[in-house]
Amino acid sequence: MRQRVSPRDLDLSVGKKTRLHRLLYRYGPANGRLLFLPIDQGLEHGPVDFFPNPDSVDPLFQLKLAKEGGYSGIVFHIGLAQKYMKDFSGEVPLILKLNGKTNIPSDEYAFSPQTASVEDAVRLGADAVGYTLYVGSPAQGEDMEQFFGIREDCDRFGMPLIMWAYPRGQAIEAKGGRDSLYAVDYAARVACELGADLVKLNLPEFDEQEAKDLPKPYDQMKFTAQEGLERVVRSAGRTLVLVSGGSRISDEDLLDKVKASMEAGVTGLIFGRNMWQRKFEDAIKLTEKIKRIMSEYSV
């Protein structure tokens, strides 16, 4: 197993260290690993994601799952945080998403405008904030400028900043696609270079047909899931890595992803649809299996 960077190694303010310590050692696995439950898909994808499990349209479903399943925190946009967090204050940590968009327009000029502030996060008792930056989009200049302002506020308020680093746009698709090792590896490095404390990334994938379009030397690289993640963790440097669950997959494949992620040295997992698109009892059982694996990788 690759040794990952610890928050103790980072030059963080007292406020950031305090909030990160709560997330890492008081909630969730509580062993230096993170398990987040995101429910930002209602804005990003629309109600269609709730169809497989109609109960999941109610955010109280995810909050109950986060509390009873023992997650490190839940990810909400500001409307859900203001409307639903009150009865779970102090029991389920909040990660407030500060920007977002619908998926109705094309991703060719992907950009997520700011929808909430770091001050909102402080007011709501959040332990971290999230920001989506579309690496490679024609709008990345505007995106980076918006991120700069949020990063300054996070430093001022002592708020940990998680970057959702998503490769997007025609240039990315022309160079092997958004989930290629080239794209995910680049996104990891961008998060480190721009000052994110943590970065959420997709699992890099190898597609032999698209490999010919990858920039050198990525066009010659074949890798396992763990090997791809190990490279991404190295590129992220002293930015802690979270692996996304993505679209729903089988239990076996999901647990394989958990194992590969832990072996690669990532800090945590951020699994949404793979958890709350199931019936509550099934989601709890799967959560227990995931945490059992994570318990073997204490820091």
C-alpha positions as CSV (number, residue, x, y, z in Angstrom):
1,M,0.0,0.0,0.0
2,R,1.3,3.4,-0.9
3,Q,1.7,5.8,2.1
4,R,-0.5,8.8,1.6
5,V,-0.1,12.4,2.8
6,S,-1.6,13.0,6.3
7,P,-3.3,16.3,7.3
8,R,-0.6,16.5,10.0
9,D,2.0,17.0,7.2
10,L,0.1,20.0,5.7
11,D,0.7,23.7,6.4
12,L,-3.0,24.4,7.3
13,S,-4.5,27.1,9.5
14,V,-5.9,26.1,12.9
15,G,-9.4,26.5,11.6
16,K,-8.8,24.1,8.7
17,K,-7.0,21.6,10.8
18,T,-9.8,21.6,13.4
19,R,-12.5,21.0,10.9
20,L,-10.5,18.4,9.0
21,H,-9.8,16.6,12.3
22,R,-13.5,16.4,13.0
23,L,-14.2,14.9,9.6
24,L,-11.3,12.5,9.8
25,Y,-11.4,11.3,13.4
26,R,-14.7,12.1,14.9
27,Y,-17.3,11.1,12.3
28,G,-17.5,8.3,9.6
29,P,-14.7,5.6,9.8
30,A,-13.0,8.0,12.3
31,N,-9.6,6.4,11.4
32,G,-8.1,9.1,9.2
33,R,-10.3,8.1,6.2
34,L,-13.3,9.9,4.8
35,L,-16.6,8.6,3.5
36,F,-18.9,11.3,2.2
37,L,-22.5,11.0,0.9
38,P,-23.1,13.6,-1.9
39,I,-26.7,14.7,-2.8
40,D,-25.9,17.4,-5.3
41,Q,-27.3,15.4,-8.2
42,G,-30.8,17.0,-8.1
43,L,-29.3,20.2,-9.4
44,E,-26.6,18.6,-11.6
45,H,-28.7,15.9,-13.2
46,G,-32.3,16.6,-12.4
47,P,-34.9,14.4,-10.7
48,V,-34.1,11.5,-13.0
49,D,-31.5,10.1,-10.6
50,F,-34.2,9.6,-8.0
51,F,-36.3,7.3,-10.2
52,P,-34.5,4.0,-9.2
53,N,-35.4,4.7,-5.6
54,P,-38.4,7.1,-5.3
55,D,-37.8,7.5,-1.5
56,S,-34.5,9.2,-2.3
57,V,-36.1,12.3,-3.7
58,D,-36.6,13.4,-0.1
59,P,-33.3,14.7,1.3
60,L,-34.3,13.3,4.7
61,F,-33.6,9.9,3.2
62,Q,-30.0,10.7,2.6
63,L,-29.6,12.5,6.0
64,K,-31.0,9.4,7.8
65,L,-28.6,7.2,5.8
66,A,-25.7,9.5,6.6
67,K,-26.5,9.5,10.3
68,E,-27.3,5.8,10.8
69,G,-24.7,4.6,8.4
70,G,-22.0,6.7,10.1
71,Y,-20.8,8.8,7.2
72,S,-18.1,11.5,7.6
73,G,-20.4,14.1,6.1
74,I,-23.2,14.9,3.6
75,V,-22.8,17.2,0.6
76,F,-25.6,19.6,-0.1
77,H,-26.2,22.7,-2.1
78,I,-27.4,25.7,-0.1
79,G,-31.1,25.3,-0.5
80,L,-31.1,21.7,0.9
81,A,-28.7,22.7,3.6
82,Q,-31.0,25.5,4.8
83,K,-34.2,23.5,4.6
84,Y,-33.1,20.1,5.9
85,M,-30.0,20.3,8.1
86,K,-31.6,21.8,11.2
87,D,-32.7,18.5,12.8
88,F,-29.3,16.9,12.1
89,S,-27.1,19.7,13.3
90,G,-24.0,18.3,15.1
91,E,-24.9,14.8,14.1
92,V,-24.1,14.8,10.4
93,P,-21.3,17.1,9.2
94,L,-22.1,19.4,6.3
95,I,-20.0,19.9,3.2
96,L,-21.6,22.9,1.4
97,K,-21.3,23.0,-2.4
98,L,-20.6,26.6,-3.5
99,N,-21.2,26.3,-7.2
100,G,-23.3,24.3,-9.6
101,K,-25.2,24.0,-12.9
102,T,-27.8,21.9,-14.6
103,N,-26.8,19.4,-17.3
104,I,-29.2,20.9,-19.9
105,P,-26.7,22.9,-21.8
106,S,-23.8,21.2,-23.6
107,D,-20.5,20.6,-21.8
108,E,-18.5,22.2,-24.6
109,Y,-18.3,25.4,-22.6
110,A,-18.7,23.8,-19.1
111,F,-18.9,26.3,-16.2
112,S,-20.6,26.3,-12.8
113,P,-21.5,29.7,-11.4
114,Q,-21.1,30.4,-7.7
115,T,-24.4,29.7,-5.8
116,A,-23.3,30.2,-2.2
117,S,-20.5,31.7,-0.2
118,V,-17.9,30.5,2.4
119,E,-19.7,32.8,4.8
120,D,-22.9,30.8,4.2
121,A,-20.9,27.7,5.0
122,V,-19.7,29.2,8.3
123,R,-23.3,30.3,9.2
124,L,-24.6,26.8,8.5
125,G,-21.9,25.1,10.6
126,A,-20.2,23.4,7.6
127,D,-16.9,21.6,8.1
128,A,-15.8,22.0,4.5
129,V,-16.9,23.5,1.2
130,G,-16.9,22.0,-2.3
131,Y,-16.2,23.7,-5.7
132,T,-16.5,22.2,-9.1
133,L,-13.8,23.3,-11.6
134,Y,-14.0,22.0,-15.2
135,V,-10.4,21.3,-16.2
136,G,-9.9,21.9,-20.0
137,S,-13.2,23.7,-20.6
138,P,-13.0,26.9,-22.7
139,A,-14.3,28.6,-19.6
140,Q,-11.5,27.4,-17.4
141,G,-10.1,31.0,-17.1
142,E,-13.3,32.3,-15.7
143,D,-13.6,29.2,-13.6
144,M,-10.1,29.6,-12.1
145,E,-10.8,33.3,-11.3
146,Q,-14.0,32.4,-9.5
147,F,-12.1,29.6,-7.6
148,F,-9.4,32.1,-6.6
149,G,-12.0,34.3,-4.7
150,I,-13.4,31.3,-2.9
151,R,-10.0,30.0,-2.0
152,E,-9.1,33.4,-0.4
153,D,-12.3,33.3,1.6
154,C,-11.6,29.7,2.8
155,D,-8.2,30.8,4.0
156,R,-9.8,33.8,5.8
157,F,-12.4,31.7,7.5
158,G,-10.3,28.6,8.1
159,M,-12.6,26.4,5.9
160,P,-11.3,23.3,4.1
161,L,-11.8,23.5,0.4
162,I,-12.6,20.4,-1.7
163,M,-12.2,20.7,-5.5
164,W,-14.5,18.6,-7.7
165,A,-11.8,18.5,-10.5
166,Y,-13.7,17.4,-13.6
167,P,-12.1,17.3,-17.1
168,R,-14.6,18.6,-19.6
169,G,-14.9,20.1,-23.1
170,Q,-14.1,19.4,-26.7
171,A,-10.3,19.6,-26.2
172,I,-10.5,16.9,-23.4
173,E,-12.7,14.6,-25.6
174,A,-10.2,15.0,-28.5
175,K,-7.4,13.9,-26.2
176,G,-8.8,10.6,-25.0
177,G,-11.8,11.6,-23.0
178,R,-12.7,12.8,-19.5
179,D,-12.0,9.6,-17.7
180,S,-8.6,8.9,-19.3
181,L,-5.5,8.7,-17.1
182,Y,-4.2,11.8,-18.9
183,A,-7.3,13.8,-18.0
184,V,-7.7,12.6,-14.4
185,D,-4.0,12.9,-13.7
186,Y,-4.0,16.5,-15.1
187,A,-7.0,17.4,-13.0
188,A,-5.3,16.1,-9.9
189,R,-2.3,18.3,-10.5
190,V,-4.5,21.3,-11.2
191,A,-6.2,20.9,-7.8
192,C,-2.7,20.9,-6.1
193,E,-1.4,23.8,-8.1
194,L,-4.5,26.0,-7.4
195,G,-4.5,25.4,-3.7
196,A,-7.3,22.9,-3.0
197,D,-7.1,21.0,0.3
198,L,-8.8,18.0,-1.1
199,V,-9.7,16.9,-4.6
200,K,-12.6,14.7,-5.8
201,L,-11.7,12.6,-8.9
202,N,-13.1,9.9,-11.0
203,L,-11.4,6.6,-11.3
204,P,-9.1,6.7,-14.4
205,E,-10.0,4.3,-17.1
206,F,-8.1,2.6,-19.9
207,D,-9.8,2.5,-23.3
208,E,-7.7,0.8,-26.0
209,Q,-9.6,2.5,-28.8
210,E,-9.2,6.0,-27.4
211,A,-5.6,5.4,-26.3
212,K,-4.3,6.5,-29.7
213,D,-5.7,10.0,-29.1
214,L,-3.9,10.5,-25.7
215,P,-0.8,12.8,-25.5
216,K,2.5,11.0,-25.1
217,P,3.5,9.1,-23.0
218,Y,-0.1,8.4,-21.8
219,D,-0.9,6.7,-25.2
220,Q,1.5,3.9,-24.3
221,M,0.4,3.4,-20.7
222,K,-1.7,0.3,-19.6
223,F,-2.6,0.1,-16.0
224,T,-4.9,-1.5,-13.4
225,A,-7.3,0.6,-11.4
226,Q,-4.9,0.7,-8.5
227,E,-2.0,1.7,-10.6
228,G,-3.9,4.5,-12.2
229,L,-5.0,5.8,-8.8
230,E,-1.4,5.6,-7.5
231,R,-0.2,7.8,-10.3
232,V,-3.1,10.3,-9.7
233,V,-2.3,10.4,-5.9
234,R,1.3,11.2,-6.7
235,S,0.3,14.0,-9.1
236,A,-2.1,15.5,-6.4
237,G,0.9,15.9,-4.1
238,R,-0.1,17.4,-0.8
239,T,-3.8,17.6,-1.8
240,L,-5.8,14.8,-0.3
241,V,-7.6,12.6,-2.8
242,L,-11.3,11.5,-2.7
243,V,-12.5,8.9,-5.2
244,S,-15.9,9.3,-6.7
245,G,-18.4,6.5,-7.0
246,G,-19.9,7.7,-10.2
247,S,-22.9,6.0,-11.8
248,R,-24.3,3.0,-10.0
249,I,-22.4,-0.2,-10.4
250,S,-22.6,-3.7,-8.9
251,D,-21.8,-4.3,-5.2
252,E,-18.8,-6.4,-6.2
253,D,-17.4,-3.7,-8.6
254,L,-18.0,-1.0,-6.0
255,L,-16.2,-3.0,-3.2
256,D,-13.3,-3.6,-5.7
257,K,-13.1,0.1,-6.2
258,V,-13.0,0.7,-2.4
259,K,-10.1,-1.8,-2.1
260,A,-8.1,-0.4,-5.0
261,S,-8.6,3.2,-3.7
262,M,-7.4,2.3,-0.2
263,E,-4.4,0.4,-1.6
264,A,-3.5,3.4,-3.8
265,G,-3.3,5.7,-0.8
266,V,-6.4,7.9,-1.3
267,T,-7.8,9.7,1.7
268,G,-11.4,8.8,1.2
269,L,-14.5,8.0,-0.9
270,I,-17.4,10.1,-2.0
271,F,-20.2,7.7,-3.0
272,G,-23.7,9.0,-3.8
273,R,-25.9,7.2,-6.3
274,N,-24.3,3.9,-5.5
275,M,-25.6,4.3,-2.0
276,W,-29.0,6.2,-2.0
277,Q,-30.4,4.7,-5.2
278,R,-30.8,1.5,-3.1
279,K,-33.5,0.7,-0.5
280,F,-32.5,2.0,2.9
281,E,-31.7,-1.4,4.4
282,D,-29.5,-2.4,1.4
283,A,-27.7,0.9,1.5
284,I,-26.9,0.5,5.2
285,K,-25.6,-3.1,4.6
286,L,-23.4,-1.9,1.7
287,T,-22.1,1.0,3.8
288,E,-21.1,-1.4,6.6
289,K,-19.1,-3.5,4.0
290,I,-17.3,-0.4,2.7
291,K,-16.4,0.8,6.2
292,R,-15.2,-2.7,7.1
293,I,-12.7,-2.4,4.3
294,M,-11.7,1.1,5.2
295,S,-11.1,0.1,8.9
296,E,-8.1,-1.9,7.7
297,Y,-6.4,1.3,6.5
298,S,-6.2,3.5,9.6
299,V,-3.8,6.4,9.7
